[in-house]
Amino acid sequence: MVDAECRPAIHISHQGRLSMTMPQLLAILPLVLILVLLLPPFRFHFLLAGLIGGIAAVLIGKLPAAAISKLFLDGMGQIMTIYSVMLFAATAMVLARCGCTKAVMDLIRGWFGERLEYVAAAMVLVQGAASYMAGNGAANTLVTAPLVVRRRIEDALKRNAQIEANGITVKVNDNKVTLEGKVRSWLERSAVENAAWSAPGIAQVDDRLVVN
């Protein structure tokens, strides 16, 4: 049997839960708005969708300027604590475009030569721009770049009518490609190796193909 003195507390707790329902619904409305703007048919840029969602949150919460400034500064502080994640995403985007780390450095050195102060500044700009673009879905550096290069090589093999690509394995480690498997002729082996060299940023091809 429940003690009578406990009943008011339970009643108050129940009322409290009911009173939180509307604020909770209002709190998620900006998030719902952002999702709607990001998905078809709208497909807004994620920065614009976030801005509109933020404005909606300010209007719904009737926040004063001081509260808005505090939330913004606190949010920026939290973002800066995950700089390592941002750098991973940034580098991943660059490697996905260029093929490997060496390709990025070769490109920058081609612009600035051995003037290290300019090379360092260029790398900072690349990482900054990539951090912005990383919001569109860049992933971990160690996974993205090798997969992109390998996919390009495999696509090149499939496009070549002289090559039976099903028995060929392509492995990518930074700027080195290792080819394994069996081919039907020396001509096919040469075509496979040329396809590997055609990928961006490749500096070494280890041809372990066996001619049947």
Secondary structure, 3 states (H helix, E strand, C coil): CCCHHHHHHHHHHHHHHHHCHHHHHHHHHHHHHHHHHHCCCCCCCHHHHHHHHHHHHHHHHCCCHHHHHHHHHHHHHHHHCCHHHHHHHHHHHHHHHHCCHHHHHHHHHHHHCCCHHHHHHHHHHHHHHHHHHHHHCCCCHHHHHHHHHHHHHHHHHHHCCCCCHHHEEEEEECCEEEEEEEECCHHHHHHHHHHHHCCCCCCEEEEEEEEC
